[in-house]
């Protein structure tokens, strides 16, 4: 009898998975078709830009330990073979004029990222993260590839 009245803890991670699935369903995408089978990651496309949503753990040191986080990341282009300093300067300048997103280099890719701990996240904030990365990844990929000779 007591089992019927037990409360199940809803974790920030589960709330975020629910939000991801809600967004995908709003876009008429079956979440299972874009979900990585090995990781908590969903792969999507906006225009000419590929982007992902990933849930991961981040270690904040011995006092706090691991915290659940989310990353929304868009691939802008492959890092060009030369002309690094002007590209890096441009990316840093763009970072200084951005809100909620930032450019980074990862595995020889120029990426646009938005990351956050999951605690306290709500649907409006999460949807804004996703919308900003998918819109600006598609916007900046063509501009930066033309300007610096990058490729997809």
HELIX and SHEET records of a PDB file:
HELIX    1   1 UNK A    2  UNK A    5  5                                   4    
HELIX    2   2 UNK A   12  UNK A   26  1                                  15    
HELIX    3   3 UNK A   31  UNK A   34  1                                   4    
HELIX    4   4 UNK A   84  UNK A   96  1                                  13    
HELIX    5   5 UNK A  123  UNK A  148  1                                  26    
SHEET    1   A 5 UNK A  41  UNK A  46  0                                        
SHEET    2   A 5 UNK A  49  UNK A  59 -1                                        
SHEET    3   A 5 UNK A  66  UNK A  78 -1                                        
SHEET    4   A 5 UNK A 109  UNK A 117 -1                                        
SHEET    5   A 5 UNK A 102  UNK A 106 -1                                        
END                                                                             
